[in-house]
Amino acid sequence: MSLVLALEAILSKDRPRVGGKAAAVEKLINHGLSVPRGIVMTTEAYQHFVTSTGPRNRIAAELQRKRFEDMRWEEL
């Protein structure tokens, strides 16, 4: 399974792997609109990164520090 996909290679079934923004770009491309070439990192790539480099625990700790609704944008 690829960790990075070209925007033009995204299929509608890939939405869970690439997220909403990339899926929306896929729709634009499929409707014939001109979109600059690009790539998207998959959720598998993100999970691999946070697991292998160590920030997973720190991210979890920060998100549990206080209620999400009470966080300032800088904290996110």
PyMOL Python script that loads the backbone (N, CA, C, O; Angstrom):
from pymol import cmd

cmd.read_pdbstr("""\
ATOM      1  N   MET A   1       0.846  -1.176   0.000  1.00  0.00           N
ATOM      2  CA  MET A   1       0.000   0.000   0.000  1.00  0.00           C
ATOM      3  C   MET A   1       0.894   1.243   0.000  1.00  0.00           C
ATOM      4  O   MET A   1       1.857   1.332   0.762  1.00  0.00           O
ATOM      5  N   SER A   2       0.565   2.174  -0.845  1.00  0.00           N
ATOM      6  CA  SER A   2       1.379   3.375  -1.000  1.00  0.00           C
ATOM      7  C   SER A   2       1.133   4.366   0.141  1.00  0.00           C
ATOM      8  O   SER A   2       0.004   4.542   0.599  1.00  0.00           O
ATOM      9  N   LEU A   3       2.205   5.001   0.583  1.00  0.00           N
ATOM     10  CA  LEU A   3       2.093   6.004   1.642  1.00  0.00           C
ATOM     11  C   LEU A   3       1.800   7.393   1.083  1.00  0.00           C
ATOM     12  O   LEU A   3       1.363   8.283   1.812  1.00  0.00           O
ATOM     13  N   VAL A   4       2.046   7.572  -0.220  1.00  0.00           N
ATOM     14  CA  VAL A   4       1.822   8.851  -0.883  1.00  0.00           C
ATOM     15  C   VAL A   4       1.094   8.563  -2.195  1.00  0.00           C
ATOM     16  O   VAL A   4       1.436   7.616  -2.903  1.00  0.00           O
ATOM     17  N   LEU A   5       0.103   9.369  -2.513  1.00  0.00           N
ATOM     18  CA  LEU A   5      -0.636   9.215  -3.768  1.00  0.00           C
ATOM     19  C   LEU A   5      -0.592  10.520  -4.549  1.00  0.00           C
ATOM     20  O   LEU A   5      -0.675  11.603  -3.970  1.00  0.00           O
ATOM     21  N   ALA A   6      -0.459  10.409  -5.873  1.00  0.00           N
ATOM     22  CA  ALA A   6      -0.607  11.582  -6.728  1.00  0.00           C
ATOM     23  C   ALA A   6      -2.073  11.985  -6.713  1.00  0.00           C
ATOM     24  O   ALA A   6      -2.952  11.123  -6.663  1.00  0.00           O
ATOM     25  N   LEU A   7      -2.345  13.273  -6.756  1.00  0.00           N
ATOM     26  CA  LEU A   7      -3.733  13.738  -6.715  1.00  0.00           C
ATOM     27  C   LEU A   7      -4.577  13.093  -7.804  1.00  0.00           C
ATOM     28  O   LEU A   7      -5.729  12.728  -7.568  1.00  0.00           O
ATOM     29  N   GLU A   8      -4.007  12.952  -8.992  1.00  0.00           N
ATOM     30  CA  GLU A   8      -4.780  12.386 -10.103  1.00  0.00           C
ATOM     31  C   GLU A   8      -5.005  10.879  -9.959  1.00  0.00           C
ATOM     32  O   GLU A   8      -5.798  10.304 -10.704  1.00  0.00           O
ATOM     33  N   ALA A   9      -4.320  10.235  -9.015  1.00  0.00           N
ATOM     34  CA  ALA A   9      -4.479   8.793  -8.797  1.00  0.00           C
ATOM     35  C   ALA A   9      -5.502   8.469  -7.716  1.00  0.00           C
ATOM     36  O   ALA A   9      -5.822   7.301  -7.499  1.00  0.00           O
ATOM     37  N   ILE A  10      -6.019   9.493  -7.034  1.00  0.00           N
ATOM     38  CA  ILE A  10      -6.978   9.266  -5.949  1.00  0.00           C
ATOM     39  C   ILE A  10      -8.311   8.822  -6.537  1.00  0.00           C
ATOM     40  O   ILE A  10      -8.788   9.377  -7.526  1.00  0.00           O
ATOM     41  N   LEU A  11      -8.893   7.824  -5.916  1.00  0.00           N
ATOM     42  CA  LEU A  11     -10.220   7.347  -6.286  1.00  0.00           C
ATOM     43  C   LEU A  11     -11.198   7.732  -5.179  1.00  0.00           C
ATOM     44  O   LEU A  11     -10.783   8.003  -4.052  1.00  0.00           O
ATOM     45  N   SER A  12     -12.480   7.758  -5.490  1.00  0.00           N
ATOM     46  CA  SER A  12     -13.463   8.143  -4.480  1.00  0.00           C
ATOM     47  C   SER A  12     -13.422   7.215  -3.268  1.00  0.00           C
ATOM     48  O   SER A  12     -13.729   7.644  -2.156  1.00  0.00           O
ATOM     49  N   LYS A  13     -13.047   5.950  -3.466  1.00  0.00           N
ATOM     50  CA  LYS A  13     -12.966   5.003  -2.347  1.00  0.00           C
ATOM     51  C   LYS A  13     -11.784   5.294  -1.423  1.00  0.00           C
ATOM     52  O   LYS A  13     -11.701   4.725  -0.335  1.00  0.00           O
ATOM     53  N   ASP A  14     -10.865   6.176  -1.841  1.00  0.00           N
ATOM     54  CA  ASP A  14      -9.673   6.502  -1.046  1.00  0.00           C
ATOM     55  C   ASP A  14      -9.923   7.565   0.019  1.00  0.00           C
ATOM     56  O   ASP A  14      -9.012   7.875   0.787  1.00  0.00           O
ATOM     57  N   ARG A  15     -11.116   8.127   0.091  1.00  0.00           N
ATOM     58  CA  ARG A  15     -11.386   9.221   1.029  1.00  0.00           C
ATOM     59  C   ARG A  15     -10.915   8.921   2.456  1.00  0.00           C
ATOM     60  O   ARG A  15     -10.283   9.786   3.063  1.00  0.00           O
ATOM     61  N   PRO A  16     -11.192   7.733   3.023  1.00  0.00           N
ATOM     62  CA  PRO A  16     -10.707   7.475   4.386  1.00  0.00           C
ATOM     63  C   PRO A  16      -9.182   7.501   4.494  1.00  0.00           C
ATOM     64  O   PRO A  16      -8.643   7.773   5.567  1.00  0.00           O
ATOM     65  N   ARG A  17      -8.499   7.224   3.411  1.00  0.00           N
ATOM     66  CA  ARG A  17      -7.028   7.192   3.414  1.00  0.00           C
ATOM     67  C   ARG A  17      -6.396   8.548   3.156  1.00  0.00           C
ATOM     68  O   ARG A  17      -5.255   8.779   3.556  1.00  0.00           O
ATOM     69  N   VAL A  18      -7.122   9.463   2.487  1.00  0.00           N
ATOM     70  CA  VAL A  18      -6.514  10.726   2.082  1.00  0.00           C
ATOM     71  C   VAL A  18      -7.172  11.951   2.701  1.00  0.00           C
ATOM     72  O   VAL A  18      -6.609  13.045   2.644  1.00  0.00           O
ATOM     73  N   GLY A  19      -8.348  11.789   3.288  1.00  0.00           N
ATOM     74  CA  GLY A  19      -9.029  12.912   3.919  1.00  0.00           C
ATOM     75  C   GLY A  19      -9.945  13.663   2.970  1.00  0.00           C
ATOM     76  O   GLY A  19      -9.932  13.452   1.757  1.00  0.00           O
ATOM     77  N   GLY A  20     -10.732  14.536   3.551  1.00  0.00           N
ATOM     78  CA  GLY A  20     -11.753  15.257   2.813  1.00  0.00           C
ATOM     79  C   GLY A  20     -11.238  16.239   1.785  1.00  0.00           C
ATOM     80  O   GLY A  20     -11.804  16.333   0.696  1.00  0.00           O
ATOM     81  N   LYS A  21     -10.174  16.979   2.095  1.00  0.00           N
ATOM     82  CA  LYS A  21      -9.659  17.962   1.140  1.00  0.00           C
ATOM     83  C   LYS A  21      -9.130  17.293  -0.114  1.00  0.00           C
ATOM     84  O   LYS A  21      -9.436  17.727  -1.225  1.00  0.00           O
ATOM     85  N   ALA A  22      -8.341  16.243   0.052  1.00  0.00           N
ATOM     86  CA  ALA A  22      -7.805  15.535  -1.109  1.00  0.00           C
ATOM     87  C   ALA A  22      -8.928  14.873  -1.901  1.00  0.00           C
ATOM     88  O   ALA A  22      -8.882  14.840  -3.130  1.00  0.00           O
ATOM     89  N   ALA A  23      -9.928  14.350  -1.214  1.00  0.00           N
ATOM     90  CA  ALA A  23     -11.067  13.745  -1.903  1.00  0.00           C
ATOM     91  C   ALA A  23     -11.829  14.798  -2.706  1.00  0.00           C
ATOM     92  O   ALA A  23     -12.315  14.508  -3.799  1.00  0.00           O
ATOM     93  N   ALA A  24     -11.935  16.004  -2.180  1.00  0.00           N
ATOM     94  CA  ALA A  24     -12.599  17.086  -2.910  1.00  0.00           C
ATOM     95  C   ALA A  24     -11.805  17.463  -4.162  1.00  0.00           C
ATOM     96  O   ALA A  24     -12.388  17.737  -5.210  1.00  0.00           O
ATOM     97  N   VAL A  25     -10.479  17.476  -4.050  1.00  0.00           N
ATOM     98  CA  VAL A  25      -9.636  17.766  -5.214  1.00  0.00           C
ATOM     99  C   VAL A  25      -9.821  16.678  -6.266  1.00  0.00           C
ATOM    100  O   VAL A  25      -9.852  16.964  -7.463  1.00  0.00           O
ATOM    101  N   GLU A  26      -9.942  15.439  -5.820  1.00  0.00           N
ATOM    102  CA  GLU A  26     -10.185  14.322  -6.746  1.00  0.00           C
ATOM    103  C   GLU A  26     -11.464  14.560  -7.530  1.00  0.00           C
ATOM    104  O   GLU A  26     -11.513  14.292  -8.731  1.00  0.00           O
ATOM    105  N   LYS A  27     -12.499  15.058  -6.868  1.00  0.00           N
ATOM    106  CA  LYS A  27     -13.758  15.344  -7.560  1.00  0.00           C
ATOM    107  C   LYS A  27     -13.573  16.449  -8.597  1.00  0.00           C
ATOM    108  O   LYS A  27     -14.121  16.370  -9.696  1.00  0.00           O
ATOM    109  N   LEU A  28     -12.804  17.475  -8.249  1.00  0.00           N
ATOM    110  CA  LEU A  28     -12.539  18.551  -9.212  1.00  0.00           C
ATOM    111  C   LEU A  28     -11.845  18.006 -10.449  1.00  0.00           C
ATOM    112  O   LEU A  28     -12.215  18.337 -11.576  1.00  0.00           O
ATOM    113  N   ILE A  29     -10.843  17.173 -10.237  1.00  0.00           N
ATOM    114  CA  ILE A  29     -10.103  16.583 -11.358  1.00  0.00           C
ATOM    115  C   ILE A  29     -11.038  15.740 -12.217  1.00  0.00           C
ATOM    116  O   ILE A  29     -11.009  15.837 -13.444  1.00  0.00           O
ATOM    117  N   ASN A  30     -11.866  14.913 -11.580  1.00  0.00           N
ATOM    118  CA  ASN A  30     -12.783  14.042 -12.322  1.00  0.00           C
ATOM    119  C   ASN A  30     -13.870  14.812 -13.062  1.00  0.00           C
ATOM    120  O   ASN A  30     -14.471  14.289 -14.000  1.00  0.00           O
ATOM    121  N   HIS A  31     -14.124  16.048 -12.649  1.00  0.00           N
ATOM    122  CA  HIS A  31     -15.089  16.881 -13.365  1.00  0.00           C
ATOM    123  C   HIS A  31     -14.411  17.719 -14.452  1.00  0.00           C
ATOM    124  O   HIS A  31     -15.041  18.584 -15.060  1.00  0.00           O
ATOM    125  N   GLY A  32     -13.131  17.455 -14.690  1.00  0.00           N
ATOM    126  CA  GLY A  32     -12.421  18.109 -15.778  1.00  0.00           C
ATOM    127  C   GLY A  32     -11.826  19.463 -15.461  1.00  0.00           C
ATOM    128  O   GLY A  32     -11.359  20.153 -16.368  1.00  0.00           O
ATOM    129  N   LEU A  33     -11.829  19.862 -14.211  1.00  0.00           N
ATOM    130  CA  LEU A  33     -11.245  21.157 -13.857  1.00  0.00           C
ATOM    131  C   LEU A  33      -9.722  21.051 -13.805  1.00  0.00           C
ATOM    132  O   LEU A  33      -9.170  19.996 -13.493  1.00  0.00           O
ATOM    133  N   SER A  34      -9.071  22.136 -14.109  1.00  0.00           N
ATOM    134  CA  SER A  34      -7.613  22.183 -14.099  1.00  0.00           C
ATOM    135  C   SER A  34      -7.122  22.358 -12.658  1.00  0.00           C
ATOM    136  O   SER A  34      -7.431  23.350 -11.998  1.00  0.00           O
ATOM    137  N   VAL A  35      -6.363  21.388 -12.195  1.00  0.00           N
ATOM    138  CA  VAL A  35      -5.838  21.402 -10.838  1.00  0.00           C
ATOM    139  C   VAL A  35      -4.327  21.192 -10.920  1.00  0.00           C
ATOM    140  O   VAL A  35      -3.874  20.286 -11.619  1.00  0.00           O
ATOM    141  N   PRO A  36      -3.535  22.015 -10.216  1.00  0.00           N
ATOM    142  CA  PRO A  36      -2.093  21.799 -10.237  1.00  0.00           C
ATOM    143  C   PRO A  36      -1.735  20.393  -9.753  1.00  0.00           C
ATOM    144  O   PRO A  36      -2.390  19.837  -8.871  1.00  0.00           O
ATOM    145  N   ARG A  37      -0.692  19.838 -10.345  1.00  0.00           N
ATOM    146  CA  ARG A  37      -0.249  18.509  -9.924  1.00  0.00           C
ATOM    147  C   ARG A  37       0.218  18.567  -8.476  1.00  0.00           C
ATOM    148  O   ARG A  37       0.728  19.582  -8.001  1.00  0.00           O
ATOM    149  N   GLY A  38       0.028  17.456  -7.800  1.00  0.00           N
ATOM    150  CA  GLY A  38       0.448  17.396  -6.408  1.00  0.00           C
ATOM    151  C   GLY A  38       0.343  15.984  -5.866  1.00  0.00           C
ATOM    152  O   GLY A  38      -0.064  15.056  -6.565  1.00  0.00           O
ATOM    153  N   ILE A  39       0.715  15.846  -4.620  1.00  0.00           N
ATOM    154  CA  ILE A  39       0.642  14.553  -3.946  1.00  0.00           C
ATOM    155  C   ILE A  39      -0.052  14.737  -2.606  1.00  0.00           C
ATOM    156  O   ILE A  39      -0.192  15.853  -2.105  1.00  0.00           O
ATOM    157  N   VAL A  40      -0.481  13.624  -2.041  1.00  0.00           N
ATOM    158  CA  VAL A  40      -1.107  13.646  -0.728  1.00  0.00           C
ATOM    159  C   VAL A  40      -0.521  12.508   0.095  1.00  0.00           C
ATOM    160  O   VAL A  40      -0.317  11.399  -0.399  1.00  0.00           O
ATOM    161  N   MET A  41      -0.259  12.807   1.349  1.00  0.00           N
ATOM    162  CA  MET A  41       0.226  11.796   2.281  1.00  0.00           C
ATOM    163  C   MET A  41      -0.984  11.058   2.839  1.00  0.00           C
ATOM    164  O   MET A  41      -1.951  11.687   3.268  1.00  0.00           O
ATOM    165  N   THR A  42      -0.937   9.746   2.837  1.00  0.00           N
ATOM    166  CA  THR A  42      -2.063   8.957   3.321  1.00  0.00           C
ATOM    167  C   THR A  42      -2.084   8.902   4.849  1.00  0.00           C
ATOM    168  O   THR A  42      -1.109   9.256   5.512  1.00  0.00           O
ATOM    169  N   THR A  43      -3.202   8.457   5.384  1.00  0.00           N
ATOM    170  CA  THR A  43      -3.308   8.305   6.828  1.00  0.00           C
ATOM    171  C   THR A  43      -2.330   7.242   7.334  1.00  0.00           C
ATOM    172  O   THR A  43      -1.842   7.326   8.461  1.00  0.00           O
ATOM    173  N   GLU A  44      -2.048   6.238   6.490  1.00  0.00           N
ATOM    174  CA  GLU A  44      -1.058   5.227   6.883  1.00  0.00           C
ATOM    175  C   GLU A  44       0.321   5.857   7.051  1.00  0.00           C
ATOM    176  O   GLU A  44       1.062   5.500   7.967  1.00  0.00           O
ATOM    177  N   ALA A  45       0.664   6.790   6.172  1.00  0.00           N
ATOM    178  CA  ALA A  45       1.954   7.476   6.271  1.00  0.00           C
ATOM    179  C   ALA A  45       2.024   8.281   7.562  1.00  0.00           C
ATOM    180  O   ALA A  45       3.035   8.259   8.264  1.00  0.00           O
ATOM    181  N   TYR A  46       0.940   8.992   7.871  1.00  0.00           N
ATOM    182  CA  TYR A  46       0.903   9.775   9.110  1.00  0.00           C
ATOM    183  C   TYR A  46       1.045   8.871  10.328  1.00  0.00           C
ATOM    184  O   TYR A  46       1.835   9.157  11.227  1.00  0.00           O
ATOM    185  N   GLN A  47       0.285   7.783  10.360  1.00  0.00           N
ATOM    186  CA  GLN A  47       0.359   6.858  11.494  1.00  0.00           C
ATOM    187  C   GLN A  47       1.767   6.283  11.639  1.00  0.00           C
ATOM    188  O   GLN A  47       2.275   6.164  12.754  1.00  0.00           O
ATOM    189  N   HIS A  48       2.392   5.930  10.532  1.00  0.00           N
ATOM    190  CA  HIS A  48       3.763   5.408  10.567  1.00  0.00           C
ATOM    191  C   HIS A  48       4.715   6.466  11.133  1.00  0.00           C
ATOM    192  O   HIS A  48       5.576   6.158  11.958  1.00  0.00           O
ATOM    193  N   PHE A  49       4.553   7.712  10.685  1.00  0.00           N
ATOM    194  CA  PHE A  49       5.425   8.790  11.156  1.00  0.00           C
ATOM    195  C   PHE A  49       5.296   9.008  12.659  1.00  0.00           C
ATOM    196  O   PHE A  49       6.302   9.031  13.368  1.00  0.00           O
ATOM    197  N   VAL A  50       4.068   9.170  13.152  1.00  0.00           N
ATOM    198  CA  VAL A  50       3.914   9.475  14.577  1.00  0.00           C
ATOM    199  C   VAL A  50       4.291   8.283  15.457  1.00  0.00           C
ATOM    200  O   VAL A  50       4.688   8.464  16.608  1.00  0.00           O
ATOM    201  N   THR A  51       4.169   7.083  14.927  1.00  0.00           N
ATOM    202  CA  THR A  51       4.541   5.904  15.704  1.00  0.00           C
ATOM    203  C   THR A  51       6.056   5.720  15.727  1.00  0.00           C
ATOM    204  O   THR A  51       6.631   5.442  16.779  1.00  0.00           O
ATOM    205  N   SER A  52       6.699   5.871  14.581  1.00  0.00           N
ATOM    206  CA  SER A  52       8.133   5.589  14.505  1.00  0.00           C
ATOM    207  C   SER A  52       9.010   6.721  15.021  1.00  0.00           C
ATOM    208  O   SER A  52      10.150   6.478  15.417  1.00  0.00           O
ATOM    209  N   THR A  53       8.506   7.955  15.027  1.00  0.00           N
ATOM    210  CA  THR A  53       9.329   9.080  15.476  1.00  0.00           C
ATOM    211  C   THR A  53       9.012   9.531  16.891  1.00  0.00           C
ATOM    212  O   THR A  53       9.729  10.359  17.452  1.00  0.00           O
ATOM    213  N   GLY A  54       7.944   8.995  17.478  1.00  0.00           N
ATOM    214  CA  GLY A  54       7.697   9.236  18.886  1.00  0.00           C
ATOM    215  C   GLY A  54       6.683  10.261  19.325  1.00  0.00           C
ATOM    216  O   GLY A  54       6.385  10.292  20.519  1.00  0.00           O
ATOM    217  N   PRO A  55       6.113  11.115  18.466  1.00  0.00           N
ATOM    218  CA  PRO A  55       5.219  12.139  19.011  1.00  0.00           C
ATOM    219  C   PRO A  55       3.813  11.643  19.371  1.00  0.00           C
ATOM    220  O   PRO A  55       3.016  12.411  19.910  1.00  0.00           O
ATOM    221  N   ARG A  56       3.497  10.386  19.087  1.00  0.00           N
ATOM    222  CA  ARG A  56       2.140   9.886  19.360  1.00  0.00           C
ATOM    223  C   ARG A  56       1.746  10.113  20.819  1.00  0.00           C
ATOM    224  O   ARG A  56       0.655  10.619  21.086  1.00  0.00           O
ATOM    225  N   ASN A  57       2.609   9.749  21.764  1.00  0.00           N
ATOM    226  CA  ASN A  57       2.278   9.901  23.182  1.00  0.00           C
ATOM    227  C   ASN A  57       2.155  11.368  23.582  1.00  0.00           C
ATOM    228  O   ASN A  57       1.285  11.724  24.377  1.00  0.00           O
ATOM    229  N   ARG A  58       3.014  12.213  23.039  1.00  0.00           N
ATOM    230  CA  ARG A  58       2.948  13.636  23.375  1.00  0.00           C
ATOM    231  C   ARG A  58       1.668  14.265  22.829  1.00  0.00           C
ATOM    232  O   ARG A  58       1.037  15.082  23.500  1.00  0.00           O
ATOM    233  N   ILE A  59       1.288  13.884  21.615  1.00  0.00           N
ATOM    234  CA  ILE A  59       0.045  14.392  21.033  1.00  0.00           C
ATOM    235  C   ILE A  59      -1.138  13.981  21.914  1.00  0.00           C
ATOM    236  O   ILE A  59      -1.998  14.803  22.229  1.00  0.00           O
ATOM    237  N   ALA A  60      -1.176  12.718  22.303  1.00  0.00           N
ATOM    238  CA  ALA A  60      -2.264  12.220  23.154  1.00  0.00           C
ATOM    239  C   ALA A  60      -2.297  12.967  24.481  1.00  0.00           C
ATOM    240  O   ALA A  60      -3.373  13.326  24.959  1.00  0.00           O
ATOM    241  N   ALA A  61      -1.138  13.204  25.079  1.00  0.00           N
ATOM    242  CA  ALA A  61      -1.084  13.917  26.362  1.00  0.00           C
ATOM    243  C   ALA A  61      -1.588  15.350  26.211  1.00  0.00           C
ATOM    244  O   ALA A  61      -2.332  15.838  27.061  1.00  0.00           O
ATOM    245  N   GLU A  62      -1.191  16.022  25.140  1.00  0.00           N
ATOM    246  CA  GLU A  62      -1.627  17.406  24.925  1.00  0.00           C
ATOM    247  C   GLU A  62      -3.132  17.488  24.707  1.00  0.00           C
ATOM    248  O   GLU A  62      -3.789  18.410  25.191  1.00  0.00           O
ATOM    249  N   LEU A  63      -3.670  16.520  23.979  1.00  0.00           N
ATOM    250  CA  LEU A  63      -5.110  16.541  23.705  1.00  0.00           C
ATOM    251  C   LEU A  63      -5.940  16.206  24.936  1.00  0.00           C
ATOM    252  O   LEU A  63      -7.120  16.550  24.995  1.00  0.00           O
ATOM    253  N   GLN A  64      -5.345  15.544  25.913  1.00  0.00           N
ATOM    254  CA  GLN A  64      -6.066  15.199  27.137  1.00  0.00           C
ATOM    255  C   GLN A  64      -5.868  16.228  28.245  1.00  0.00           C
ATOM    256  O   GLN A  64      -6.483  16.134  29.307  1.00  0.00           O
ATOM    257  N   ARG A  65      -5.007  17.207  27.989  1.00  0.00           N
ATOM    258  CA  ARG A  65      -4.684  18.213  28.990  1.00  0.00           C
ATOM    259  C   ARG A  65      -5.893  19.039  29.413  1.00  0.00           C
ATOM    260  O   ARG A  65      -6.054  19.358  30.591  1.00  0.00           O
ATOM    261  N   LYS A  66      -6.737  19.381  28.452  1.00  0.00           N
ATOM    262  CA  LYS A  66      -7.983  20.075  28.761  1.00  0.00           C
ATOM    263  C   LYS A  66      -8.980  19.812  27.638  1.00  0.00           C
ATOM    264  O   LYS A  66      -8.637  19.248  26.599  1.00  0.00           O
ATOM    265  N   ARG A  67     -10.212  20.231  27.869  1.00  0.00           N
ATOM    266  CA  ARG A  67     -11.247  19.975  26.870  1.00  0.00           C
ATOM    267  C   ARG A  67     -10.901  20.655  25.551  1.00  0.00           C
ATOM    268  O   ARG A  67     -10.400  21.780  25.532  1.00  0.00           O
ATOM    269  N   PHE A  68     -11.169  19.972  24.469  1.00  0.00           N
ATOM    270  CA  PHE A  68     -10.890  20.503  23.135  1.00  0.00           C
ATOM    271  C   PHE A  68     -11.528  21.875  22.950  1.00  0.00           C
ATOM    272  O   PHE A  68     -10.908  22.783  22.396  1.00  0.00           O
ATOM    273  N   GLU A  69     -12.753  22.023  23.410  1.00  0.00           N
ATOM    274  CA  GLU A  69     -13.486  23.278  23.262  1.00  0.00           C
ATOM    275  C   GLU A  69     -12.819  24.436  23.996  1.00  0.00           C
ATOM    276  O   GLU A  69     -13.028  25.596  23.641  1.00  0.00           O
ATOM    277  N   ASP A  70     -12.021  24.133  25.015  1.00  0.00           N
ATOM    278  CA  ASP A  70     -11.363  25.174  25.806  1.00  0.00           C
ATOM    279  C   ASP A  70      -9.975  25.539  25.293  1.00  0.00           C
ATOM    280  O   ASP A  70      -9.343  26.449  25.829  1.00  0.00           O
ATOM    281  N   MET A  71      -9.491  24.846  24.266  1.00  0.00           N
ATOM    282  CA  MET A  71      -8.156  25.127  23.738  1.00  0.00           C
ATOM    283  C   MET A  71      -8.189  26.337  22.810  1.00  0.00           C
ATOM    284  O   MET A  71      -9.143  26.548  22.062  1.00  0.00           O
ATOM    285  N   ARG A  72      -7.122  27.120  22.882  1.00  0.00           N
ATOM    286  CA  ARG A  72      -6.940  28.225  21.949  1.00  0.00           C
ATOM    287  C   ARG A  72      -6.386  27.659  20.643  1.00  0.00           C
ATOM    288  O   ARG A  72      -5.826  26.563  20.633  1.00  0.00           O
ATOM    289  N   TRP A  73      -6.534  28.386  19.558  1.00  0.00           N
ATOM    290  CA  TRP A  73      -6.055  27.879  18.271  1.00  0.00           C
ATOM    291  C   TRP A  73      -4.548  27.625  18.296  1.00  0.00           C
ATOM    292  O   TRP A  73      -4.069  26.711  17.625  1.00  0.00           O
ATOM    293  N   GLU A  74      -3.794  28.419  19.061  1.00  0.00           N
ATOM    294  CA  GLU A  74      -2.339  28.233  19.133  1.00  0.00           C
ATOM    295  C   GLU A  74      -1.962  26.895  19.752  1.00  0.00           C
ATOM    296  O   GLU A  74      -0.921  26.323  19.430  1.00  0.00           O
ATOM    297  N   GLU A  75      -2.816  26.402  20.643  1.00  0.00           N
ATOM    298  CA  GLU A  75      -2.533  25.147  21.314  1.00  0.00           C
ATOM    299  C   GLU A  75      -2.752  23.942  20.398  1.00  0.00           C
ATOM    300  O   GLU A  75      -2.158  22.883  20.599  1.00  0.00           O
ATOM    301  N   LEU A  76      -3.591  24.111  19.414  1.00  0.00           N
ATOM    302  CA  LEU A  76      -3.884  23.004  18.512  1.00  0.00           C
ATOM    303  C   LEU A  76      -2.774  22.855  17.523  1.00  0.00           C
ATOM    304  O   LEU A  76      -2.825  21.973  16.666  1.00  0.00           O
TER     305      LEU A  76
END
""", "prot")
cmd.dss("prot")
cmd.show_as("cartoon", "prot")
cmd.util.cbc("prot")
cmd.orient("prot")
